[in-house]
Every structure is written in structure tokens, then in C-alpha cells.
């Protein structure tokens, strides 16, 4: 039986054409159930009409319903199958979205049904633009107008629109995945993720794992990258540790890197093999790579953590907090570092399987209080469903919100939400804007490989480096940049022809020895005309100091891959204290470095810490080395210090004669 809905002007317009009491009784019961289940509907139906003709089989029913939220109107024919609206009223209707913007990777489409070939070409070029804006990813909202009105589509229109979208994606070597479906005013609204197929030009996102010691950082990293849950005694973290003493103590003391790959469908490729796959295979099968950097949580390794935060250029930070321990130790310290470097932070609370509910609630309340404090000014968002994941991932790059996940590495609770969040995590657009500038790679590790020669690794900050490029490396202790040539390039143990801004790579060099290179040097293109600097001016903020900071104060400066002790030469305010802002001039004590205006840095001395932004670089002037002349004089041969010739050292014969005279 086909039903259609219309809006009669009054109840008297309803036709009564059925005299069978049994059918009327059934209809009244159906109306009673409908009124109980749908509280938002005002039903004005008095009677139901059914017309049966022997020659023509047509069923006509007019049901007068008025919705408080929306009004749907459909027409009835003998062959039309209408969509049941009962499912639309079981779930709430979504709110309207913000108007569509020209930039970004989000596109609104009301429907894509039977487009012409010319229209297909226009839509494909539009999709290509959105994929470029999202670094190989785009999100389409089907059933939404350009002003953000969530109209919705029936099932037939949704199916036809998805087929058209699949044709567009296939022309650009991309695939689509339905993220979620929601109710609009007249049907469903479908959110679709479009991602390019696996290739050498994959998207890479760096996520640094920070937090206090024994908060479960390495354990969670082992669970995510290996796909096997922990046994409660640290079995998962043994796959991540690099040194024997780390396995024995259970504490990370070095910078460890692991990758998690997602294919075009959003599935994790690390789990395709029971025995695990190597990083090169993960990169070959992945369209998106999450590069985790596990940092040390103990206070003794704060220098290593600072180097990882400043030298490895994190896109996002994952702050780990143990549910049973709460916010203790270095948690506040690491959160302050991330906020000082302007890195977006999301929180993961672990060990919820061994924590009472009241303790977990206290921990979550403490986290929210810290995130809302004046120093942080974040909006904490608890993630409990897939809809929360999608909303948080889309708005996370704004650095305004701070998602909070509660997971267990033993039971696997809520790990699927964390994986979905990582899959939808957007890539930073800043790297794409820096790809056209002269190449610059900050060196954070140096190797000497047998059969290959000198190899350096680091993060490419600007431009593109290809095999065979002639570059400059430096500065050395004298401020000189030496020429070199790129022999080969590898990224994630996969040989490539070039790397672009935002990627980490290992580069084999020619015409250079390992002894000539140190950490903190840069590999730059000659067109950049690099100049060393030993003094620079910066606008600083003192995060903490027990007393005051005045000129001649010395601290260790962490800027990009550079770590060197520096001295404050001048302060515009004379003396600064905790919380003060000032214009300060620094000078490196040991050697010149390569810095750029606008770079953020951290200076520390014991528990005293501060942050700043470089505003001006002063030219490097080589200082002449002081030569000290030592003058030696001996009595009896003339005065050496009063202008006469220095005396000669007595010979062995003279010394023997003196001994004989002494004995006599």
C-alpha cells in the first residue's frame, strides 16, 4: 500500500469513504501508536479514506500531519514509491552549517544527479582544487546548500550523487569514503571523505607524544602501530624502545619515531601482516602517514624533550595523562612547552581500566581546569562518539579546542575513536606555501654509512630537494658554508627522487666529511644566500624565574635544531621577572648559527624558562683570535722582561757541574 502526505486546510477536508468498522478500528489504533511515539507531531487526521475499484487498483490515503520542525510534501501516483518519514523523526534534525568558503578542502553540494560531460569536467576541476587545499584530502557535504542549509536528499538522489562523485574521484586517482549520515529537513545529509590513492607523494603529519613519566606514552604508541593490545605489564612498549636500559627501566630516554599509515579508504595498513611490515612497505601502501615522535617524560631527559619539540617541528602534540595518577610531574611543563611553541594539543587519558570512576572524574576535571586557565585558553571537548570525532578533527587546526580521549591499552576501549581522529586529522597548509621557496633542511642527525659516505637527516623546512642538487652546508665555527652535492635521498627507508617542505628525509652527500658536520647546521640552496649570525634581537616572555633576569644572564637557547649557550647583552627594560615581556639582544658564546627572522625559541637555565620570537639578525663579524706571548728569563744572562734578550735554558753539562759543586 502506497501512502502520501498532504496538508489539508482543515479537518473537514478529509474524505471519509470507508464504512467498514473493522478497518476503522485498526486505523484508530495505528493513529494512537503514532501519536505516542512522535511527540513533536500534531496530528489532525480524523479518518482514513480508502477507495477500492475493481477496474483500477489505486490506493489513496491522505494523512494530515503538521511538524513543528519541518514540513514534507509528496505527491501520489499509482507507480510512485514514497520514502517513509518515520526514520527522520526518530533522530533529531541536524543544525545548519556555516556558509561555504572559497578556500579550504570542504565543499557543499545539494545534489549531483545526471550532470552533462561539461558539468563533469567543471566539477572535477573543482574537486582537484579542494584536494590541493587539503593536501590530498577533501570533504564533500551532500544535501547541503552553499549557505549551509541542511536540506537533505532522498535515498535515490543520494545514490545518484555518490555515483557522480565516484566518477569525479576516479579521474583524479582518488577514492571516497562515507564518514557519517545525518538527518536534514527533507532527507539525509551525507559527509564524504575523498582521498588520493597511495603514491610517493603521500601526506605526512608529525604528532609528538608528550607527558609525564609512566603515563603510558610508549605503550599507546606500540598498541597503535602494531595493532596488539598490551598485557598490562608493558609488553606493547618493548616494540618501541631502542636501548637495553629503556627495556629494563621501562622509561624512554631518547627520541623514537614510529609511523602509522592509512590508505585511501581510511583503513590502517600496519595491520595487514601478522608479523608486521617495515616502514618502506607502509609508505608504499599508504595515502596518509602519521609520524609519531615519542619523547622522554622524565625530568632528567628534559633537554632531549626540548630538542625534539624545537628541532623536529611537530604539527600536533598528544599529551598523555595517566587516569590513576592525574596531572603530576612534567605534565604541566610539557603542556607549557607546546603552548609556547603554538602547537595544537589534544589530550589522551590512559589506564581507565584500572582507575575508579571517581578518580577518573577528578582527573578529567583537573585537565579541563588547566585547559581553561588564562595561560592556555583552550576549549576542552570530551570525545564520546564518532560525531564528536568528526567535529573535533575539522576544527582542531584552529588551535582553539582541545579534544580529550579516554582510552585503555589493555581492553582497547575507545581506541577506535582515537584512530578515527588520527585518520581525519588535517594536514597543515603552511608546508604547501613554503614549497616554492629556496630549500632549507635542518640537520638533527649525522651518520657515516659504509659504501655510501656521509649521510645527514632532518626536516625540510622550505623548498624542494632533488637528487643531484648542488647545495651549501654550514655554518662551521668560522661562519663558512661549504658546497656539497646530493647523492641520494630516502624518506621512511624508501628511496625517492625528491622531498618537499614538511617531510623528514635522510640525504647522502658528496664532497663532505662527517667530521665537518655537526647538529644544528643547515643544508640550504645557494639562491638563499645564507649568512651566519652570532647576535640577534628577540621579543621574549619570561615563563618562570625565581628572581630577576638582567644583562650578562646566560642560558641555553633552543631554536629549531640549534642548541647553544647564549648571553643576554641588552634588555630594553633593564631587569625582567616572571611574566614580563621585553626586547632582548642575545649573543651565542661558542660559534655562529644560521637563524631566520620569525623563528620561535626557548631559553632555559635550570628551572628558569622563557620563550621568544626572533625579530632581527645582526651580521656576523669574525673575531680575531688573541695570541699570548710567553717570555722566559733566567738570572745571570741578562734581563728578559726589561728589554734585553731572553736567557737560554742551562744545558745538562752545567746542571751536572752545579750538582758536583753542591756535594763538595
C-alpha positions as CSV (number, residue, x, y, z in Angstrom):
1,X,0.0,0.0,0.0
2,X,1.4,3.4,-1.0
3,X,1.0,6.3,1.3
4,X,1.4,10.0,0.5
5,X,1.3,13.1,2.8
6,X,-0.6,16.3,2.1
7,X,-1.7,19.3,4.1
8,X,-5.5,19.8,4.1
9,X,-6.7,23.2,5.0
10,X,-8.9,21.8,7.8
11,X,-10.1,18.5,9.2
12,X,-13.3,18.7,7.2
13,X,-11.4,18.3,4.0
14,X,-10.5,14.7,4.9
15,X,-12.7,12.3,2.9
16,X,-14.5,9.5,4.6
17,X,-15.0,6.7,2.1
18,X,-14.8,3.6,4.2
19,X,-17.7,2.1,6.1
20,X,-16.1,-1.0,7.4
21,X,-15.8,-0.8,11.2
22,X,-13.0,-3.3,11.4
23,X,-10.7,-1.2,9.3
24,X,-11.6,2.0,11.2
25,X,-10.7,0.3,14.5
26,X,-7.3,-0.7,13.1
27,X,-6.6,2.8,11.8
28,X,-7.5,4.4,15.1
29,X,-5.1,2.1,16.9
30,X,-2.4,3.0,14.4
31,X,-3.0,6.7,15.0
32,X,-2.8,6.2,18.7
33,X,0.6,4.5,18.5
34,X,1.8,7.2,16.1
35,X,0.8,10.0,18.5
36,X,2.6,8.3,21.4
37,X,5.9,7.7,19.6
38,X,6.0,11.1,17.9
39,X,5.6,13.8,20.4
40,X,6.7,16.6,18.1
41,X,3.9,16.0,15.6
42,X,0.4,17.5,15.8
43,X,-2.0,15.0,14.1
44,X,-5.2,16.4,12.7
45,X,-6.3,13.2,11.0
46,X,-9.9,12.2,11.9
47,X,-10.5,9.4,9.5
48,X,-8.6,7.4,6.9
49,X,-10.0,7.0,3.4
50,X,-9.6,4.0,1.1
51,X,-11.0,3.7,-2.3
52,X,-11.0,0.3,-4.0
53,X,-12.1,-0.1,-7.6
54,X,-12.3,-3.4,-9.4
55,X,-11.1,-1.9,-12.7
56,X,-8.3,0.3,-11.4
57,X,-6.3,-0.7,-8.4
58,X,-5.4,2.6,-6.7
59,X,-5.0,3.3,-3.0
60,X,-5.3,6.8,-1.9
61,X,-4.7,8.0,1.7
62,X,-4.4,11.4,2.9
63,X,-2.7,11.9,6.2
64,X,-2.7,15.4,7.5
65,X,0.3,16.0,9.7
66,X,2.0,19.2,10.7
67,X,5.5,19.0,12.1
68,X,7.0,21.5,14.5
69,X,10.4,21.2,12.9
70,X,9.8,20.7,9.2
71,X,7.0,20.2,6.6
72,X,7.3,17.5,3.9
73,X,5.1,17.3,0.9
74,X,4.9,14.4,-1.6
75,X,2.5,13.7,-4.4
76,X,1.0,10.3,-5.0
77,X,0.6,8.4,-8.3
78,X,-0.1,4.8,-9.0
79,X,3.6,3.9,-9.6
80,X,5.4,6.3,-7.1
81,X,7.1,4.8,-4.1
82,X,7.4,7.4,-1.4
83,X,10.1,7.4,1.3
84,X,8.9,6.7,4.8
85,X,9.4,9.7,7.0
86,X,9.3,7.7,10.3
87,X,13.1,7.4,10.4
88,X,13.5,11.1,10.0
89,X,11.5,11.8,13.2
90,X,13.3,9.1,15.3
91,X,16.6,11.1,15.1
92,X,17.0,14.9,15.6
93,X,17.5,17.1,12.6
94,X,21.0,18.5,12.2
95,X,21.7,22.1,12.6
96,X,22.6,24.3,9.6
97,X,26.2,24.6,8.8
98,X,28.3,27.7,8.3
99,X,28.3,29.2,4.8
100,X,30.7,27.7,2.4
101,X,34.1,29.4,2.0
102,X,36.2,29.6,-1.2
103,X,39.4,28.3,0.4
104,X,39.8,25.0,2.3
105,X,39.0,21.4,1.5
106,X,35.3,21.4,2.4
107,X,32.7,21.6,-0.4
108,X,28.9,21.8,-0.2
109,X,26.7,20.2,-2.9
110,X,23.0,20.0,-2.8
111,X,22.9,17.1,-5.3
112,X,24.9,15.7,-8.2
113,X,22.4,14.0,-10.5
114,X,22.8,13.3,-14.2
115,X,25.4,16.0,-14.9
116,X,26.4,16.7,-18.5
117,X,30.0,16.0,-19.7
118,X,30.8,19.7,-19.5
119,X,29.4,19.8,-16.0
120,X,31.5,16.7,-15.1
121,X,34.7,18.5,-16.2
122,X,33.8,21.6,-14.2
123,X,33.1,19.5,-11.1
124,X,36.3,17.5,-11.5
125,X,38.4,20.7,-11.7
126,X,36.6,21.9,-8.6
127,X,37.4,18.7,-6.7
128,X,41.1,19.0,-7.8
129,X,41.2,22.4,-6.2
130,X,39.8,21.1,-3.0
131,X,42.2,18.2,-2.9
132,X,45.1,20.6,-3.3
133,X,43.8,22.8,-0.5
134,X,43.6,19.7,1.8
135,X,47.0,18.2,0.9
136,X,45.3,15.3,-1.0
137,X,42.1,15.2,1.1
138,X,38.7,16.8,0.5
139,X,35.3,16.6,2.4
140,X,32.0,16.9,0.5
141,X,28.7,17.6,2.2
142,X,25.9,16.2,0.0
143,X,22.5,17.6,0.6
144,X,23.7,21.0,1.8
145,X,23.3,24.3,0.0
146,X,26.0,26.9,-0.3
147,X,24.7,28.9,2.5
148,X,24.9,25.9,4.9
149,X,21.2,25.0,4.9
150,X,20.9,21.2,5.6
151,X,18.2,20.4,3.2
152,X,18.8,16.6,2.8
153,X,18.2,14.2,-0.1
154,X,16.1,11.0,-0.5
155,X,17.9,7.7,-0.9
156,X,17.6,7.7,-4.7
157,X,19.2,11.1,-5.0
158,X,22.0,10.2,-2.6
159,X,22.8,7.1,-4.5
160,X,23.0,9.0,-7.8
161,X,25.1,11.8,-6.2
162,X,27.6,9.3,-4.8
163,X,27.9,7.7,-8.2
164,X,28.7,11.0,-9.8
165,X,31.2,11.8,-7.0
166,X,32.9,8.4,-7.6
167,X,33.3,9.3,-11.3
168,X,34.9,12.6,-10.4
169,X,37.3,11.0,-7.8
170,X,38.4,8.2,-10.2
171,X,39.5,10.8,-12.8
172,X,41.9,12.3,-10.1
173,X,43.1,8.9,-8.8
174,X,41.2,9.3,-5.6
175,X,38.8,7.2,-3.6
176,X,35.8,8.2,-1.4
177,X,34.6,7.0,2.0
178,X,31.3,7.9,3.7
179,X,32.1,9.4,7.1
180,X,28.6,9.8,8.6
181,X,25.0,10.4,7.7
182,X,22.7,12.8,9.4
183,X,19.0,13.9,9.0
184,X,18.2,17.1,7.1
185,X,14.9,18.8,6.6
186,X,13.8,16.7,3.7
187,X,16.2,13.7,3.8
188,X,19.7,12.5,4.6
189,X,22.9,14.6,4.6
190,X,25.9,12.6,3.8
191,X,29.5,13.6,4.6
192,X,32.1,12.0,2.3
193,X,35.9,11.9,2.6
194,X,37.8,11.9,-0.7
195,X,41.5,10.9,-0.5
196,X,44.0,10.2,-3.2
197,X,45.4,6.7,-3.8
198,X,48.8,5.7,-2.3
199,X,51.7,7.2,-4.1
200,X,55.2,8.6,-3.5
201,X,53.7,12.0,-2.8
202,X,51.8,11.0,0.4
203,X,50.7,13.3,3.1
204,X,52.8,13.3,6.3
205,X,51.7,14.6,9.7
206,X,54.0,14.7,12.7
207,X,52.4,14.1,16.1
208,X,54.7,14.4,19.1
209,X,53.8,12.4,22.2
210,X,54.5,14.2,25.5
211,X,53.5,13.8,29.1
212,X,54.8,12.7,32.5
213,X,56.9,9.6,33.0
214,X,54.8,6.4,33.5
215,X,51.7,7.9,31.7
216,X,51.7,5.2,29.0
217,X,53.2,7.1,26.0
218,X,55.3,4.2,24.6
219,X,52.6,1.6,25.4
220,X,50.0,3.5,23.4
221,X,52.4,4.0,20.6
222,X,53.1,0.3,20.5
223,X,49.4,-0.5,20.5
224,X,48.6,1.9,17.7
225,X,51.4,0.9,15.4
226,X,51.4,-2.9,16.0
227,X,47.7,-3.5,16.4
228,X,48.1,-5.7,19.5
229,X,46.8,-4.8,22.9
230,X,49.0,-4.6,26.0
231,X,49.0,-7.3,28.6
232,X,49.0,-4.9,31.5
233,X,52.7,-5.3,32.2
234,X,54.3,-3.3,29.3
235,X,54.5,-5.9,26.5
236,X,53.5,-3.3,23.9
237,X,56.2,-0.8,24.7
238,X,59.1,-3.3,24.1
239,X,58.4,-2.9,20.4
240,X,59.1,0.8,20.6
241,X,62.2,1.0,22.8
242,X,65.6,1.4,21.2
243,X,68.0,0.7,24.0
244,X,68.5,-2.0,26.5
245,X,68.3,0.2,29.6
246,X,65.0,1.5,28.3
247,X,63.6,-2.0,28.3
248,X,65.0,-2.7,31.8
249,X,63.7,0.5,33.3
250,X,60.5,1.0,31.2
251,X,61.4,4.6,30.6
252,X,62.1,6.4,27.3
253,X,65.4,8.3,27.3
254,X,65.8,9.0,23.5
255,X,63.7,10.3,20.6
256,X,61.8,7.4,19.0
257,X,60.0,7.6,15.7
258,X,57.2,5.3,14.5
259,X,54.7,5.6,11.7
260,X,51.0,4.8,11.2
261,X,49.7,4.5,7.7
262,X,46.2,5.0,6.3
263,X,45.1,4.0,2.8
264,X,42.6,5.8,0.6
265,X,39.7,4.1,2.3
266,X,40.8,5.2,5.8
267,X,42.0,1.7,6.9
268,X,45.2,1.2,8.8
269,X,47.8,-0.6,6.7
270,X,50.1,-1.5,9.6
271,X,47.8,-4.4,10.5
272,X,47.9,-6.2,7.1
273,X,50.6,-8.6,8.2
274,X,50.5,-10.7,11.4
275,X,54.3,-10.3,11.8
276,X,54.3,-6.6,11.0
277,X,55.6,-4.7,7.9
278,X,58.6,-2.5,7.6
279,X,58.3,1.3,7.2
280,X,59.0,1.3,3.4
281,X,56.1,-1.1,2.8
282,X,53.8,1.0,4.9
283,X,54.7,4.1,2.9
284,X,54.1,2.3,-0.4
285,X,50.6,1.3,0.6
286,X,49.6,4.5,2.4
287,X,47.9,7.7,1.3
288,X,48.4,9.4,4.6
289,X,51.2,8.9,7.2
290,X,51.1,9.8,10.9
291,X,54.7,10.2,12.1
292,X,54.7,9.7,15.8
293,X,57.7,11.0,17.8
294,X,57.9,9.6,21.3
295,X,59.7,11.9,23.7
296,X,61.1,11.3,27.1
297,X,58.8,12.1,30.1
298,X,61.4,12.0,33.0
299,X,62.7,15.3,34.3
300,X,66.3,14.1,33.8
301,X,65.7,14.0,30.0
302,X,64.1,17.4,29.6
303,X,66.9,18.6,27.3
304,X,66.1,15.7,24.9
305,X,62.4,16.5,25.0
306,X,63.2,20.2,24.3
307,X,65.3,19.2,21.3
308,X,62.5,17.0,20.0
309,X,60.0,19.8,20.4
310,X,62.0,22.5,18.7
311,X,64.1,20.6,16.2
312,X,61.6,18.1,14.8
313,X,58.9,20.7,14.0
314,X,55.7,19.0,15.4
315,X,52.4,19.6,13.6
316,X,50.4,18.4,16.7
317,X,51.1,17.2,20.2
318,X,49.4,14.3,22.0
319,X,49.5,15.0,25.8
320,X,49.4,11.7,27.7
321,X,48.0,11.6,31.2
322,X,47.5,8.6,33.4
323,X,44.0,8.4,34.8
324,X,45.2,6.9,38.1
325,X,48.0,9.5,38.6
326,X,46.4,12.7,37.3
327,X,48.1,15.9,36.4
328,X,51.5,15.5,38.1
329,X,55.2,15.9,37.4
330,X,56.2,17.1,34.0
331,X,52.7,17.3,32.6
332,X,52.3,21.0,33.1
333,X,55.9,21.5,31.9
334,X,55.3,19.7,28.6
335,X,51.9,21.4,28.1
336,X,53.6,24.8,28.6
337,X,56.2,24.0,26.0
338,X,53.6,23.1,23.5
339,X,51.6,26.3,24.2
340,X,54.8,28.4,24.0
341,X,55.6,26.9,20.6
342,X,52.0,27.4,19.4
343,X,51.4,23.7,18.7
344,X,47.8,22.3,18.8
345,X,47.4,19.8,21.7
346,X,44.9,17.0,22.2
347,X,44.8,15.0,25.4
348,X,44.6,11.2,25.8
349,X,43.8,9.8,29.3
350,X,45.1,6.3,29.6
351,X,44.7,3.4,32.1
352,X,41.0,3.9,32.6
353,X,40.6,0.1,33.1
354,X,42.5,0.3,36.4
355,X,41.1,3.6,37.7
356,X,38.0,4.0,39.8
357,X,35.3,6.2,38.3
358,X,35.5,8.9,41.0
359,X,39.3,9.2,40.4
360,X,38.8,9.4,36.7
361,X,36.3,12.2,37.1
362,X,38.7,14.1,39.3
363,X,41.4,13.7,36.7
364,X,39.2,15.0,33.9
365,X,38.0,17.9,36.0
366,X,41.7,18.9,36.7
367,X,42.5,18.6,32.9
368,X,39.6,20.9,32.0
369,X,40.5,23.4,34.6
370,X,44.1,23.6,33.3
371,X,43.0,23.9,29.7
372,X,40.6,26.7,30.6
373,X,43.2,28.6,32.6
374,X,44.4,32.1,31.4
375,X,47.7,30.6,30.3
376,X,46.1,28.0,28.0
377,X,42.6,29.4,27.0
378,X,41.5,26.2,25.3
379,X,38.0,24.8,25.0
380,X,38.1,21.2,26.3
381,X,35.9,18.8,24.3
382,X,35.2,15.2,25.6
383,X,35.1,12.7,22.7
384,X,32.5,10.1,23.2
385,X,31.1,9.3,19.7
386,X,32.0,9.4,16.0
387,X,30.2,12.7,15.5
388,X,32.4,14.3,18.2
389,X,35.4,12.9,16.4
390,X,34.4,14.5,13.0
391,X,33.6,17.9,14.5
392,X,36.8,17.9,16.6
393,X,39.1,16.9,13.7
394,X,37.6,19.6,11.4
395,X,38.0,22.4,13.9
396,X,41.2,21.2,15.6
397,X,43.6,23.1,13.3
398,X,42.2,26.4,14.6
399,X,44.1,25.8,17.9
400,X,41.0,26.8,19.9
401,X,39.7,23.4,21.0
402,X,41.4,20.6,22.9
403,X,39.8,17.2,22.4
404,X,40.0,14.8,25.3
405,X,40.1,11.0,24.7
406,X,39.8,8.3,27.5
407,X,41.3,5.0,26.3
408,X,42.6,1.7,27.7
409,X,45.6,-0.1,26.2
410,X,44.6,-3.3,27.8
411,X,40.9,-3.6,26.9
412,X,41.0,-1.4,23.8
413,X,38.2,0.8,25.0
414,X,37.7,3.9,22.8
415,X,40.8,3.2,20.7
416,X,38.6,3.2,17.6
417,X,37.7,6.8,18.3
418,X,41.3,7.8,18.6
419,X,42.2,6.0,15.3
420,X,39.3,7.7,13.5
421,X,40.5,11.1,14.8
422,X,44.0,10.4,13.5
423,X,42.6,9.4,10.2
424,X,40.7,12.6,9.8
425,X,43.4,14.8,11.2
426,X,44.0,17.6,8.7
427,X,47.4,18.4,7.2
428,X,48.9,21.8,7.8
429,X,48.6,24.1,4.8
430,X,51.8,26.1,5.9
431,X,54.1,23.5,4.4
432,X,52.4,23.8,0.9
433,X,53.0,27.6,1.0
434,X,56.8,27.1,1.7
435,X,57.4,24.6,-1.1
436,X,58.3,27.3,-3.7
437,X,61.0,28.9,-1.5
438,X,64.7,28.1,-1.6
439,X,65.4,24.7,0.0
440,X,66.4,24.5,3.7
441,X,66.9,21.4,5.8
442,X,67.8,21.5,9.5
443,X,70.3,18.7,10.4
444,X,69.4,16.8,13.5
445,X,71.4,13.6,13.0
446,X,74.6,12.6,11.2
447,X,75.8,9.2,10.0
448,X,78.7,7.6,8.2
449,X,77.4,4.7,6.1
450,X,79.8,2.1,4.6
451,X,79.6,2.3,0.9
452,X,77.5,5.5,0.9
453,X,79.5,8.0,2.8
454,X,78.3,10.9,4.9
455,X,74.5,10.9,5.5
456,X,72.5,13.7,7.2
457,X,68.9,13.6,8.3
458,X,66.4,16.2,9.3
459,X,63.2,18.1,8.4
460,X,62.9,20.0,5.2
461,X,61.7,23.5,6.3
462,X,61.4,25.1,2.9
463,X,61.5,24.3,-0.8
464,X,62.3,21.0,-2.5
465,X,65.5,19.0,-2.7
466,X,66.1,16.6,-5.6
467,X,68.9,14.1,-6.4
468,X,71.9,15.8,-7.9
469,X,71.2,19.3,-6.5
470,X,74.2,21.4,-5.5
471,X,73.7,22.8,-2.0
472,X,75.6,24.6,0.8
473,X,76.1,23.2,4.3
474,X,77.1,25.2,7.3
475,X,78.0,27.3,9.1
476,X,81.2,26.0,10.7
477,X,83.0,27.6,13.6
478,X,84.3,30.3,11.3
479,X,80.9,31.0,9.8
480,X,81.7,29.5,6.4
481,X,79.2,27.4,4.2
482,X,80.8,24.6,2.3
483,X,79.5,23.4,-1.1
484,X,78.2,19.8,-1.5
485,X,76.0,17.7,-3.8
486,X,73.1,15.4,-3.1
487,X,73.9,11.8,-3.9
488,X,70.7,10.0,-2.9
489,X,67.5,10.6,-0.8
490,X,65.5,8.3,1.4
491,X,62.3,9.0,3.4
492,X,60.9,6.4,5.7
493,X,63.5,4.0,4.4
494,X,62.0,4.4,0.9
495,X,64.3,5.7,-1.9
496,X,62.8,8.8,-3.6
497,X,63.9,11.3,-6.2
498,X,62.9,14.4,-4.3
499,X,61.4,15.6,-0.9
500,X,59.3,18.7,-0.3
501,X,58.7,21.0,2.6
502,X,57.3,19.3,5.7
503,X,58.9,15.9,5.1
504,X,61.7,14.3,7.0
505,X,64.5,12.7,4.9
506,X,68.0,11.2,5.0
507,X,70.3,12.7,2.4
508,X,73.6,11.2,1.3
509,X,76.2,13.9,0.4
510,X,79.3,14.2,-1.8
511,X,82.4,16.2,-1.2
512,X,82.0,16.5,2.6
513,X,83.4,14.6,5.6
514,X,81.5,13.6,8.7
515,X,84.0,15.5,10.9
516,X,83.0,18.7,9.1
517,X,79.3,18.5,10.1
518,X,77.6,18.9,13.5
519,X,74.0,19.0,14.7
520,X,72.4,22.4,14.2
521,X,73.9,23.0,10.8
522,X,71.6,23.6,7.8
523,X,71.6,22.4,4.2
524,X,70.4,25.3,2.0
525,X,70.2,26.2,-1.6
526,X,72.8,28.8,-2.9
527,X,70.0,31.1,-4.0
528,X,69.0,31.7,-0.4
529,X,72.4,33.4,0.2
530,X,72.7,32.1,3.8
531,X,74.6,34.3,6.3
532,X,75.6,33.2,9.8
533,X,74.8,35.2,12.8
534,X,76.0,35.3,16.4
535,X,73.9,38.1,17.8
536,X,70.1,38.6,17.4
537,X,67.3,40.5,18.9
538,X,64.1,38.9,20.0
539,X,60.8,39.7,21.8
540,X,60.8,37.4,24.8
541,X,58.4,36.4,27.6
542,X,59.7,35.0,30.9
543,X,57.7,31.9,31.8
544,X,59.3,31.4,35.2
545,X,62.3,32.7,37.1
546,X,62.8,32.7,40.9
547,X,64.3,36.2,41.0
548,X,65.2,38.6,38.1
549,X,67.0,38.5,34.8
550,X,69.5,41.2,34.0
551,X,72.2,41.7,31.3
552,X,75.0,39.1,31.3
553,X,72.5,36.4,32.2
554,X,73.4,33.1,30.4
555,X,71.0,30.4,29.4
556,X,70.8,27.5,26.8
557,X,68.9,28.6,23.7
558,X,66.8,26.0,21.8
559,X,65.9,27.3,18.4
560,X,65.0,24.9,15.6
561,X,67.8,22.4,15.6
562,X,70.2,24.7,17.3
563,X,71.3,24.2,21.0
564,X,73.9,26.6,22.3
565,X,74.5,28.7,25.4
566,X,73.8,32.3,24.9
567,X,74.3,35.5,26.9
568,X,71.9,38.4,27.2
569,X,73.7,41.6,26.1
570,X,71.0,44.1,26.4
571,X,67.4,44.4,27.8
572,X,65.2,47.4,27.0
573,X,63.6,47.3,30.5
574,X,66.9,46.7,32.3
575,X,65.5,43.9,34.5
576,X,62.7,41.4,33.8
577,X,60.9,39.0,36.0
578,X,58.3,36.2,35.6
579,X,55.6,37.1,33.2
580,X,57.4,40.2,31.8
581,X,57.8,41.0,28.1
582,X,60.9,42.7,26.8
583,X,63.1,43.3,23.8
584,X,66.3,41.4,24.4
585,X,69.6,41.0,22.5
586,X,71.3,37.6,22.7
587,X,74.8,36.5,21.8
588,X,76.0,32.9,21.3
589,X,79.1,32.1,23.3
590,X,80.6,29.4,21.2
591,X,80.0,29.8,17.4
592,X,77.7,31.4,14.9
593,X,74.5,29.8,13.8
594,X,72.0,30.0,11.0
595,X,68.7,31.6,12.1
596,X,65.8,33.2,10.4
597,X,63.5,36.1,11.5
598,X,60.2,34.9,12.9
599,X,61.6,31.6,14.4
600,X,60.4,30.7,17.9
601,X,62.9,29.6,20.5
602,X,63.1,28.6,24.2
603,X,65.8,29.6,26.6
604,X,66.3,27.8,29.9
605,X,68.6,27.8,32.8
606,X,67.8,25.2,35.5
607,X,64.1,25.7,36.3
608,X,64.0,29.1,34.8
609,X,62.5,29.2,31.3
610,X,61.3,31.7,28.7
611,X,60.2,31.9,25.1
612,X,60.6,34.4,22.3
613,X,60.4,35.2,18.6
614,X,63.4,36.4,16.7
615,X,62.8,39.9,15.3
616,X,66.3,41.0,14.0
617,X,69.5,39.3,13.0
618,X,72.8,41.1,13.4
619,X,75.6,40.4,10.8
620,X,78.4,38.1,11.9
621,X,81.8,39.7,12.4
622,X,84.7,37.2,12.9
623,X,86.6,38.0,16.0
624,X,90.4,37.8,15.8
625,X,91.9,35.2,18.0
626,X,94.1,36.6,20.8
627,X,97.8,35.4,20.6
628,X,99.5,35.4,24.0
629,X,103.4,35.6,24.0
630,X,105.1,33.9,27.0
631,X,108.5,35.3,27.8
632,X,111.0,33.3,29.9
633,X,114.1,34.8,31.7
634,X,116.9,33.2,33.6
635,X,119.2,35.1,36.0
636,X,122.8,35.8,35.0
637,X,122.2,36.1,31.2
638,X,120.5,39.5,31.1
639,X,117.1,40.8,31.9
640,X,114.4,39.3,29.7
641,X,111.5,41.5,30.9
642,X,113.3,44.8,30.9
643,X,114.1,44.8,27.2
644,X,117.2,42.5,27.0
645,X,117.5,39.2,25.2
646,X,115.8,36.2,26.9
647,X,118.2,33.9,28.6
648,X,119.0,30.4,27.4
649,X,118.0,27.3,29.2
650,X,121.0,25.7,31.0
651,X,122.4,22.6,29.5
652,X,122.8,19.2,31.1
653,X,126.5,19.7,31.5
654,X,126.0,22.9,33.5
655,X,123.5,21.2,35.7
656,X,125.9,18.4,36.5
657,X,128.6,20.8,37.4
658,X,126.3,22.5,39.9
659,X,125.5,19.2,41.5
660,X,129.2,18.4,42.0
661,X,129.9,21.8,43.5
662,X,126.9,21.3,45.8
663,X,128.2,17.9,47.0
664,X,131.8,19.3,47.6
